Amino acid sequence: MDTRKIDIANIFLMLISCVLAFVLPFELFLFSYAVLGPLHYLTEITWLKKRDYFTNGKKDYIWLVLPCVALSFITLIDRYNNLPIVSSIYTTVNSVFGDKL
């Protein structure tokens, strides 16, 4: 197919989607969520693999997980500092970092 035919097909598919959204809004939402979402995810994965977006090393995930765990830990300590278990940790972290949290 050439580009013009693909453009025309896309226009008609968008018009059909618009009509379906007016006629069956909730059912179309469920279909989009249950079927089209996972299909888009699968196509996105192959697109990312072609561009070498993923890490190659076996332990590379550590550099992504460590900052997330540290930020989550700091946020939870600040939020739950009144619990007896957390209060001593909060005091220690607060003495190290001060009121910057």
C-alpha positions as CSV (number, residue, x, y, z in Angstrom):
1,M,0.0,0.0,0.0
2,D,1.2,3.5,-0.7
3,T,1.0,6.4,1.7
4,R,-2.1,7.9,0.3
5,K,-4.1,4.7,0.7
6,I,-2.9,4.3,4.3
7,D,-3.9,7.9,5.0
8,I,-7.4,7.3,3.6
9,A,-7.7,4.1,5.6
10,N,-6.6,5.9,8.8
11,I,-9.2,8.7,8.2
12,F,-12.0,6.2,7.8
13,L,-10.9,4.2,10.8
14,M,-10.9,7.4,12.9
15,L,-14.4,8.3,11.7
16,I,-15.7,4.9,12.5
17,S,-14.1,5.2,16.0
18,C,-15.7,8.5,16.5
19,V,-19.2,7.1,15.6
20,L,-18.6,4.1,17.9
21,A,-17.5,6.4,20.7
22,F,-20.8,8.3,20.5
23,V,-23.0,5.2,20.2
24,L,-21.2,2.8,22.6
25,P,-19.0,5.0,24.9
26,F,-18.5,2.6,27.8
27,E,-18.2,-0.6,25.7
28,L,-15.7,1.1,23.4
29,F,-13.7,2.2,26.5
30,L,-13.6,-1.4,27.8
31,F,-12.6,-2.7,24.4
32,S,-9.8,-0.2,24.1
33,Y,-8.6,-0.9,27.6
34,A,-8.8,-4.7,27.4
35,V,-7.7,-5.3,23.8
36,L,-6.0,-2.3,22.2
37,G,-3.9,-1.4,25.3
38,P,-2.1,-4.7,25.5
39,L,-1.6,-4.8,21.7
40,H,0.0,-1.3,21.8
41,Y,2.2,-2.5,24.6
42,L,3.4,-5.5,22.6
43,T,4.2,-3.4,19.6
44,E,6.0,-0.9,21.7
45,I,8.2,-3.5,23.2
46,T,9.5,-4.7,19.8
47,W,10.0,-1.1,18.8
48,L,12.1,-0.4,21.9
49,K,14.1,-3.6,21.4
50,K,15.0,-2.6,17.8
51,R,16.5,0.6,19.1
52,D,18.4,-1.1,21.9
53,Y,16.5,0.8,24.6
54,F,16.8,-1.9,27.2
55,T,20.0,-2.5,29.2
56,N,22.2,-5.4,28.3
57,G,23.9,-6.2,31.6
58,K,22.5,-8.6,34.1
59,K,22.9,-6.3,37.1
60,D,22.0,-3.0,35.3
61,Y,18.6,-3.0,37.0
62,I,20.3,-2.1,40.3
63,W,21.1,1.4,39.1
64,L,17.4,1.9,38.4
65,V,16.0,0.3,41.6
66,L,18.4,1.9,44.2
67,P,17.2,5.5,43.6
68,C,13.6,4.4,43.6
69,V,14.0,2.5,46.8
70,A,15.9,5.4,48.4
71,L,13.3,8.0,47.4
72,S,10.4,5.8,48.5
73,F,12.2,5.2,51.9
74,I,12.7,8.9,52.5
75,T,9.2,9.7,51.6
76,L,7.7,7.0,53.8
77,I,9.9,8.0,56.7
78,D,8.8,11.6,56.5
79,R,5.2,10.6,56.2
80,Y,5.1,8.0,59.0
81,N,7.5,9.6,61.5
82,N,5.0,9.3,64.4
83,L,5.0,5.5,64.4
84,P,7.2,4.0,67.1
85,I,9.2,1.8,64.7
86,V,9.9,4.6,62.3
87,S,10.5,7.4,64.8
88,S,14.1,6.4,65.6
89,I,14.9,6.0,61.9
90,Y,13.3,9.4,61.3
91,T,15.4,11.0,64.0
92,T,18.6,9.6,62.5
93,V,17.8,10.6,59.0
94,N,16.6,14.0,60.1
95,S,19.9,14.6,62.0
96,V,21.9,13.6,58.9
97,F,20.0,15.5,56.3
98,G,18.3,18.2,58.5
99,D,15.0,19.7,57.4
100,K,15.8,19.3,53.7
101,L,13.5,16.3,53.4
